[in-house]
Amino acid sequence: MAFNASTLHVNVPLTDLANRFTPEMEGYLWSRLLPPKVVTKRSDLIRQIDKGNLLRLYDLRAGDASRIQEVQFKVNSNLSFNAIDYGVQTILRNTERMEADEILQYDQEQMFTALVSMHTNLEYVTITQTLRDTSLLTNNVTLTAAEYWDNRTSMDSDPILDLTAACMSVFTKTTKMPNVIVMHAYVWRAIQQHPKVLARGPVHPTGSGIVTIPMFEEILGVQSGTIHVTAQQYNRGNQGGSDLFTSMIGPDTIVAYVGPPSQRAYSLGYSFMFQDGSAGGDPQVIKEIEAPFVVYEFPDNGLFDVRGATVHRLVGALDQKVLVSDAGYLIKNCVDYSNAALYGQMLAY
């Protein structure tokens, strides 16, 4: 006698597979655009030496000792930074830890959620709130509809011309070619499909020629590894409501020369990061954050869970600061971000 098939198996969750969106950690670009500069005080001043005075042209023809031109450096007004605290915590509730399926890896998943939350916030603050702000990146242009890079039939649309102008602006003002160009994957795709870009690519009998990132870097005259194509996103929907995923960079492109912190630095800017101590915490440079955030771990005495809990708190202070606006250039509205058929809400403001 055959058994009823429905009694031979009862559906249960798999123990070797769970579905989770995992953002590419190397895709977060906040520390590439504004490298961390560790400071010992929450706020301080930054001295400036005047560029105009340094490059002033004098008549240095010397007829006698009394006609020798004297020069000296000039100090400009000070810049400043003021780091504010950023913190996120996750609570490892003992009741939940006891109940959670092993495949969920409760402890690790809680910490990963806090880590991604911090990264997402720093990416948003750096790119959306700082480097896409025309009052901070004062060298900028906003493309018109006729100039959009996805408006391929318009004679006014030319991504090579626009990006070359941006690169030359940075180069002529700083004598350094840009080494960071950031754009969304949708924007990069519009560049690749543009007739004026395809015309610069290899010719194939099938008409399938394409310009790759290394090839486009050669066209712009920038070093290999300058162009960064990102698809990082955040959810701007309200908690409990519908999800609304939007990219940090949107339809814009950031062009910049970025250098490491040094005693005589002259590049776009830095993430001034302050950590004032480690009492009660475990001071360490967290590899995935690439900055001196401190992880505090302390027990909860029944506030969050009747069986107790452990709190993991990730805390650090920083100020995302543009120091040399001449080292950056912002191209706004590179494509028609309102075209929901092509981009959905991913490039929306």
C-alpha positions, -999 to 999 in steps of 0.1 A, spaced: 0 0 0 14 34 -10 17 62 15 1 95 8 30 117 -6 19 147 15 28 128 46 64 119 36 77 154 37 69 185 57 84 217 44 111 232 66 136 260 61 169 249 44 198 247 68 224 255 41 209 284 22 194 318 32 185 346 8 201 380 17 210 411 -4 247 417 1 261 450 -10 296 450 -25 317 465 3 344 477 -21 316 496 -39 313 521 -10 333 551 -22 330 576 7 366 569 19 379 570 -17 364 604 -23 372 619 11 400 598 26 400 594 64 422 618 83 425 608 120 425 638 144 430 639 181 405 666 189 368 669 178 374 703 162 404 723 151 417 747 126 436 741 93 462 766 82 462 778 46 491 792 26 480 815 -2 482 801 -37 479 835 -54 509 849 -35 530 818 -42 525 820 -80 527 858 -84 550 869 -112 577 893 -102 605 911 -122 635 892 -107 661 908 -129 688 919 -105 708 950 -114 724 954 -80 718 942 -44 694 970 -37 670 957 -65 667 921 -53 631 912 -50 620 900 -16 592 874 -14 576 856 15 547 833 19 513 846 28 489 830 53 452 828 43 423 826 67 420 793 85 397 765 75 381 744 103 365 710 109 341 699 136 335 662 139 301 650 150 292 616 164 278 589 143 266 557 160 245 526 155 238 497 177 225 462 175 210 443 204 217 406 207 186 395 227 192 362 245 156 351 238 160 357 201 195 340 201 180 309 216 151 308 191 168 318 159 175 291 133 212 284 129 211 293 92 202 329 102 236 332 120 219 356 144 249 373 160 268 378 127 237 390 109 230 416 135 265 430 133 265 430 95 232 450 96 248 476 118 279 477 95 259 482 63 238 508 81 269 528 90 284 525 55 251 535 39 249 566 61 285 577 54 281 571 17 249 593 17 265 620 38 297 621 16 282 619 -18 246 630 -17 248 657 10 284 669 4 299 663 -30 266 668 -49 261 701 -32 269 730 -56 276 753 -28 305 730 -18 317 718 -52 316 753 -67 330 741 -100 299 726 -116 276 725 -145 240 714 -149 232 698 -182 201 707 -201 177 683 -217 195 687 -250 228 679 -234 217 648 -215 240 619 -224 211 596 -230 197 621 -256 217 604 -283 201 621 -312 209 656 -300 238 675 -315 244 692 -281 249 659 -263 286 649 -259 298 631 -228 334 632 -240 334 669 -243 317 674 -210 340 651 -191 371 664 -208 361 699 -198 357 687 -162 391 670 -162 408 700 -177 392 723 -151 407 702 -123 441 699 -140 445 736 -149 435 747 -114 456 722 -94 482 709 -120 469 674 -111 448 653 -134 417 638 -117 422 604 -103 386 597 -92 356 599 -115 324 585 -99 291 578 -118 261 555 -116 260 523 -137 231 538 -157 251 569 -165 281 548 -176 258 527 -198 245 559 -214 281 569 -222 289 535 -237 258 537 -260 265 573 -271 273 576 -308 302 600 -302 317 575 -278 311 545 -301 328 564 -329 360 563 -308 358 526 -301 372 497 -321 355 489 -354 339 454 -357 324 440 -389 293 431 -369 289 466 -356 293 453 -320 321 477 -310 321 490 -275 342 513 -254 354 498 -221 363 517 -189 401 514 -196 395 526 -232 374 556 -220 401 565 -194 426 567 -223 402 589 -242 400 613 -212 437 611 -206 434 599 -170 452 571 -153 439 536 -151 415 530 -122 402 566 -122 366 558 -132 344 542 -106 310 529 -116 287 524 -87 252 510 -80 251 516 -43 217 526 -31 197 534 0 160 530 9 144 565 12 110 550 20 96 554 55 99 525 79 67 505 77 59 519 43 69 510 8 105 506 -1 120 532 -24 155 524 -35 176 554 -48 213 557 -56 235 581 -37 252 595 -68 219 598 -88 223 612 -123 254 632 -114 291 626 -120 319 637 -97 353 644 -111 381 650 -86 418 649 -77 420 631 -43 453 627 -24 462 611 9 465 633 40 499 649 42 516 679 59 513 699 27 481 685 12 463 701 -17 434 678 -28 396 677 -27 393 671 11 391 645 39 369 627 63 382 642 96 377 614 121 379 618 158 378 590 184 381 603 219 387 571 238 379 535 243 365 532 278 342 502 278 349 494 242 373 476 219 393 502 200 401 489 165 402 498 129 373 479 115 384 465 81 350 469 65 347 506 76 384 515 70 382 541 98 389 542 135 354 535 147 351 519 181 330 489 189 315 490 224 301 458 238 282 459 271 256 438 288 220 448 290 204 442 324 169 432 314 159 464 297 155 449 262 150 413 271 139 396 303 166 370 297 192 397 292 210 409 261 243 421 247 246 455 231 271 461 203 275 498 195 295 512 166 306 548 173 328 573 157 329 611 149 337 627 116 333 657 95 332 653 57 351 684 45 358 698 11 391 717 15 400 725 -21 369 731 -43 392 736 -73 402 699 -71 366 688 -78 341 692 -106 304 683 -105 284 675 -136 247 675 -126 219 657 -145 240 637 -169 209 618 -180 172 623 -178 166 610 -143 129 614 -147 127 587 -173 111 560 -151 109 536 -181 147 535 -182 157 542 -146 127 537 -124 133 557 -92 170 548 -89 183 582 -101 155 603 -86 162 632 -62 
